[in-house]
Amino acid sequence: KIAPGSMPFSLKTLLPAYADDLAFDLGLIDTTLPREQYRQAYRIDDLAVAHGDGEGFSAAIRARNGK
């Protein structure tokens, strides 16, 4: 979990396209994989299409990524 005030200010915190870069840089996600490999491994496009805003979306993401 991220403690309040522990996330440094960065434009990456405001721009969702860079959220994974920020999490990677802060060591919040698996840094043993190259960036392109973890991006592919954690893509959720198909789940978003399948579940939309419906129930089960969060559970499906967690189940897919072993959480």
Distance bins in CASP14 RR format, pairs under 12 A and 6 or more apart:
PFRMAT RR
TARGET T0000
AUTHOR 0000-0000-0000
RMODE 2
METHOD distances of the structure
MODEL  1
1 7 0 0 0 0 0 1 0 0 0 0 0
1 28 0 0 0 0 0 1 0 0 0 0 0
2 8 0 0 0 0 0 1 0 0 0 0 0
2 13 0 0 0 0 0 1 0 0 0 0 0
2 22 0 0 0 0 0 1 0 0 0 0 0
2 23 0 0 0 0 1 0 0 0 0 0 0
2 26 0 0 0 0 1 0 0 0 0 0 0
2 27 0 0 0 0 0 1 0 0 0 0 0
2 28 1 0 0 1 0 0 0 0 0 0 0
3 28 0 0 0 0 0 1 0 0 0 0 0
5 13 0 0 0 0 0 1 0 0 0 0 0
6 13 0 0 0 0 0 1 0 0 0 0 0
6 26 0 0 0 0 1 0 0 0 0 0 0
6 27 0 0 0 0 0 1 0 0 0 0 0
6 28 0 0 0 0 0 1 0 0 0 0 0
7 13 1 0 0 1 0 0 0 0 0 0 0
7 14 0 0 0 0 0 1 0 0 0 0 0
7 19 0 0 0 0 0 1 0 0 0 0 0
7 22 1 0 0 1 0 0 0 0 0 0 0
7 23 0 0 0 0 1 0 0 0 0 0 0
7 25 0 0 0 0 0 1 0 0 0 0 0
7 26 1 0 0 1 0 0 0 0 0 0 0
7 27 0 0 0 0 0 1 0 0 0 0 0
7 28 0 0 0 0 1 0 0 0 0 0 0
8 22 0 0 0 0 1 0 0 0 0 0 0
8 25 0 0 0 0 1 0 0 0 0 0 0
8 26 1 0 0 1 0 0 0 0 0 0 0
9 22 0 0 0 0 0 1 0 0 0 0 0
10 18 0 0 0 0 1 0 0 0 0 0 0
10 19 0 0 0 0 0 1 0 0 0 0 0
10 21 0 0 0 0 1 0 0 0 0 0 0
10 22 1 0 0 1 0 0 0 0 0 0 0
10 23 0 0 0 0 0 1 0 0 0 0 0
10 25 0 0 0 0 1 0 0 0 0 0 0
10 26 0 0 0 0 1 0 0 0 0 0 0
11 17 0 0 0 0 0 1 0 0 0 0 0
11 18 1 0 0 1 0 0 0 0 0 0 0
11 19 0 0 0 0 0 1 0 0 0 0 0
11 21 0 0 0 0 0 1 0 0 0 0 0
11 22 0 0 0 0 1 0 0 0 0 0 0
12 18 1 1 0 0 0 0 0 0 0 0 0
12 19 1 0 0 1 0 0 0 0 0 0 0
12 20 0 0 0 0 1 0 0 0 0 0 0
12 21 1 0 1 0 0 0 0 0 0 0 0
12 22 1 0 1 0 0 0 0 0 0 0 0
12 23 0 0 0 0 1 0 0 0 0 0 0
12 24 0 0 0 0 0 1 0 0 0 0 0
12 25 0 0 0 0 1 0 0 0 0 0 0
12 26 0 0 0 0 1 0 0 0 0 0 0
13 19 1 0 0 1 0 0 0 0 0 0 0
13 21 0 0 0 0 0 1 0 0 0 0 0
13 22 1 0 0 1 0 0 0 0 0 0 0
13 23 0 0 0 0 0 1 0 0 0 0 0
13 25 0 0 0 0 0 1 0 0 0 0 0
13 26 0 0 0 0 0 1 0 0 0 0 0
14 22 0 0 0 0 0 1 0 0 0 0 0
15 21 0 0 0 0 1 0 0 0 0 0 0
15 22 0 0 0 0 1 0 0 0 0 0 0
16 22 0 0 0 0 0 1 0 0 0 0 0
16 23 0 0 0 0 0 1 0 0 0 0 0
17 39 0 0 0 0 0 1 0 0 0 0 0
18 24 0 0 0 0 1 0 0 0 0 0 0
18 25 0 0 0 0 1 0 0 0 0 0 0
18 35 0 0 0 0 0 1 0 0 0 0 0
19 25 0 0 0 0 0 1 0 0 0 0 0
19 26 0 0 0 0 0 1 0 0 0 0 0
19 28 0 0 0 0 1 0 0 0 0 0 0
19 29 0 0 0 0 0 1 0 0 0 0 0
19 39 0 0 0 0 0 1 0 0 0 0 0
19 42 0 0 0 0 0 1 0 0 0 0 0
20 26 0 0 0 0 0 1 0 0 0 0 0
20 27 0 0 0 0 0 1 0 0 0 0 0
20 28 0 0 0 0 1 0 0 0 0 0 0
20 29 1 0 0 1 0 0 0 0 0 0 0
20 30 0 0 0 0 0 1 0 0 0 0 0
20 31 0 0 0 0 0 1 0 0 0 0 0
20 33 0 0 0 0 0 1 0 0 0 0 0
20 35 1 0 0 1 0 0 0 0 0 0 0
20 36 0 0 0 0 0 1 0 0 0 0 0
20 37 0 0 0 0 0 1 0 0 0 0 0
20 38 1 0 0 1 0 0 0 0 0 0 0
20 39 1 0 0 1 0 0 0 0 0 0 0
20 40 0 0 0 0 0 1 0 0 0 0 0
20 41 0 0 0 0 0 1 0 0 0 0 0
20 42 1 0 0 1 0 0 0 0 0 0 0
20 43 0 0 0 0 0 1 0 0 0 0 0
20 44 0 0 0 0 0 1 0 0 0 0 0
21 27 0 0 0 0 0 1 0 0 0 0 0
21 28 0 0 0 0 0 1 0 0 0 0 0
21 29 0 0 0 0 0 1 0 0 0 0 0
21 31 0 0 0 0 0 1 0 0 0 0 0
21 35 1 0 0 1 0 0 0 0 0 0 0
21 36 0 0 0 0 0 1 0 0 0 0 0
21 38 0 0 0 0 0 1 0 0 0 0 0
21 39 0 0 0 0 1 0 0 0 0 0 0
22 28 0 0 0 0 1 0 0 0 0 0 0
22 29 0 0 0 0 1 0 0 0 0 0 0
22 35 0 0 0 0 0 1 0 0 0 0 0
23 29 1 0 1 0 0 0 0 0 0 0 0
23 30 0 0 0 0 1 0 0 0 0 0 0
23 31 0 0 0 0 1 0 0 0 0 0 0
23 35 0 0 0 0 0 1 0 0 0 0 0
23 38 0 0 0 0 1 0 0 0 0 0 0
23 39 0 0 0 0 0 1 0 0 0 0 0
23 42 0 0 0 0 0 1 0 0 0 0 0
24 30 0 0 0 0 1 0 0 0 0 0 0
24 31 1 0 0 1 0 0 0 0 0 0 0
24 32 0 0 0 0 0 1 0 0 0 0 0
24 33 0 0 0 0 1 0 0 0 0 0 0
24 34 0 0 0 0 0 1 0 0 0 0 0
24 35 1 0 0 1 0 0 0 0 0 0 0
24 36 0 0 0 0 0 1 0 0 0 0 0
24 37 0 0 0 0 0 1 0 0 0 0 0
24 38 1 0 0 1 0 0 0 0 0 0 0
24 39 0 0 0 0 1 0 0 0 0 0 0
24 42 0 0 0 0 0 1 0 0 0 0 0
25 31 0 0 0 0 1 0 0 0 0 0 0
25 35 0 0 0 0 0 1 0 0 0 0 0
27 33 0 0 0 0 0 1 0 0 0 0 0
27 38 0 0 0 0 0 1 0 0 0 0 0
28 38 0 0 0 0 0 1 0 0 0 0 0
29 35 0 0 0 0 1 0 0 0 0 0 0
29 37 0 0 0 0 0 1 0 0 0 0 0
29 38 1 0 0 1 0 0 0 0 0 0 0
29 39 0 0 0 0 0 1 0 0 0 0 0
29 41 0 0 0 0 0 1 0 0 0 0 0
29 42 1 0 0 1 0 0 0 0 0 0 0
29 65 0 0 0 0 0 1 0 0 0 0 0
29 67 0 0 0 0 0 1 0 0 0 0 0
30 37 0 0 0 0 1 0 0 0 0 0 0
30 38 1 0 1 0 0 0 0 0 0 0 0
30 39 0 0 0 0 0 1 0 0 0 0 0
30 41 0 0 0 0 1 0 0 0 0 0 0
30 42 0 0 0 0 1 0 0 0 0 0 0
30 65 0 0 0 0 0 1 0 0 0 0 0
30 66 0 0 0 0 0 1 0 0 0 0 0
31 37 0 0 0 0 0 1 0 0 0 0 0
31 38 0 0 0 0 1 0 0 0 0 0 0
32 38 0 0 0 0 1 0 0 0 0 0 0
32 41 0 0 0 0 0 1 0 0 0 0 0
33 39 0 0 0 0 1 0 0 0 0 0 0
33 40 0 0 0 0 1 0 0 0 0 0 0
33 41 1 0 0 1 0 0 0 0 0 0 0
33 42 0 0 0 0 1 0 0 0 0 0 0
34 40 0 0 0 0 1 0 0 0 0 0 0
34 41 0 0 0 0 0 1 0 0 0 0 0
35 41 0 0 0 0 0 1 0 0 0 0 0
35 42 0 0 0 0 0 1 0 0 0 0 0
36 42 0 0 0 0 0 1 0 0 0 0 0
36 43 0 0 0 0 0 1 0 0 0 0 0
37 43 0 0 0 0 0 1 0 0 0 0 0
38 65 0 0 0 0 0 1 0 0 0 0 0
39 45 0 0 0 0 0 1 0 0 0 0 0
41 64 0 0 0 0 1 0 0 0 0 0 0
41 65 0 0 0 0 1 0 0 0 0 0 0
41 66 0 0 0 0 0 1 0 0 0 0 0
42 61 0 0 0 0 1 0 0 0 0 0 0
42 62 0 0 0 0 0 1 0 0 0 0 0
42 64 0 0 0 0 1 0 0 0 0 0 0
42 65 1 0 0 1 0 0 0 0 0 0 0
42 66 0 0 0 0 0 1 0 0 0 0 0
42 67 0 0 0 0 0 1 0 0 0 0 0
43 49 0 0 0 0 0 1 0 0 0 0 0
43 61 0 0 0 0 0 1 0 0 0 0 0
43 64 0 0 0 0 1 0 0 0 0 0 0
43 65 0 0 0 0 0 1 0 0 0 0 0
44 50 0 0 0 0 1 0 0 0 0 0 0
44 51 0 0 0 0 1 0 0 0 0 0 0
44 52 0 0 0 0 0 1 0 0 0 0 0
44 57 0 0 0 0 1 0 0 0 0 0 0
44 58 0 0 0 0 0 1 0 0 0 0 0
44 60 0 0 0 0 1 0 0 0 0 0 0
44 61 1 0 1 0 0 0 0 0 0 0 0
44 62 0 0 0 0 0 1 0 0 0 0 0
44 63 0 0 0 0 0 1 0 0 0 0 0
44 64 1 0 0 1 0 0 0 0 0 0 0
44 65 0 0 0 0 1 0 0 0 0 0 0
45 51 0 0 0 0 0 1 0 0 0 0 0
45 52 0 0 0 0 0 1 0 0 0 0 0
45 61 0 0 0 0 0 1 0 0 0 0 0
45 64 0 0 0 0 0 1 0 0 0 0 0
46 52 0 0 0 0 0 1 0 0 0 0 0
46 57 0 0 0 0 0 1 0 0 0 0 0
46 60 0 0 0 0 1 0 0 0 0 0 0
46 61 0 0 0 0 0 1 0 0 0 0 0
46 64 0 0 0 0 1 0 0 0 0 0 0
47 54 0 0 0 0 0 1 0 0 0 0 0
47 56 0 0 0 0 1 0 0 0 0 0 0
47 57 1 0 0 1 0 0 0 0 0 0 0
47 58 0 0 0 0 1 0 0 0 0 0 0
47 59 0 0 0 0 0 1 0 0 0 0 0
47 60 1 0 1 0 0 0 0 0 0 0 0
47 61 1 0 1 0 0 0 0 0 0 0 0
47 62 0 0 0 0 0 1 0 0 0 0 0
47 63 0 0 0 0 1 0 0 0 0 0 0
47 64 1 0 0 1 0 0 0 0 0 0 0
47 65 0 0 0 0 0 1 0 0 0 0 0
48 54 0 0 0 0 0 1 0 0 0 0 0
48 56 0 0 0 0 0 1 0 0 0 0 0
48 57 1 0 0 1 0 0 0 0 0 0 0
48 58 0 0 0 0 0 1 0 0 0 0 0
48 60 0 0 0 0 1 0 0 0 0 0 0
48 61 0 0 0 0 1 0 0 0 0 0 0
48 64 0 0 0 0 0 1 0 0 0 0 0
49 57 0 0 0 0 0 1 0 0 0 0 0
49 60 0 0 0 0 0 1 0 0 0 0 0
50 56 0 0 0 0 1 0 0 0 0 0 0
50 57 0 0 0 0 1 0 0 0 0 0 0
50 60 1 0 0 1 0 0 0 0 0 0 0
50 61 0 0 0 0 0 1 0 0 0 0 0
50 64 0 0 0 0 0 1 0 0 0 0 0
51 57 1 0 1 0 0 0 0 0 0 0 0
51 58 0 0 0 0 1 0 0 0 0 0 0
51 59 0 0 0 0 1 0 0 0 0 0 0
51 60 1 0 1 0 0 0 0 0 0 0 0
51 61 0 0 0 0 1 0 0 0 0 0 0
51 63 0 0 0 0 0 1 0 0 0 0 0
51 64 0 0 0 0 0 1 0 0 0 0 0
52 58 0 0 0 0 0 1 0 0 0 0 0
52 60 0 0 0 0 0 1 0 0 0 0 0
52 61 0 0 0 0 0 1 0 0 0 0 0
54 60 0 0 0 0 1 0 0 0 0 0 0
56 62 0 0 0 0 1 0 0 0 0 0 0
56 63 0 0 0 0 1 0 0 0 0 0 0
56 64 0 0 0 0 0 1 0 0 0 0 0
57 63 0 0 0 0 0 1 0 0 0 0 0
57 64 0 0 0 0 0 1 0 0 0 0 0
58 64 0 0 0 0 0 1 0 0 0 0 0
58 65 0 0 0 0 0 1 0 0 0 0 0
58 67 0 0 0 0 1 0 0 0 0 0 0
59 65 0 0 0 0 0 1 0 0 0 0 0
59 66 0 0 0 0 0 1 0 0 0 0 0
59 67 0 0 0 0 1 0 0 0 0 0 0
60 66 0 0 0 0 0 1 0 0 0 0 0
60 67 0 0 0 0 0 1 0 0 0 0 0
61 67 0 0 0 0 1 0 0 0 0 0 0
END
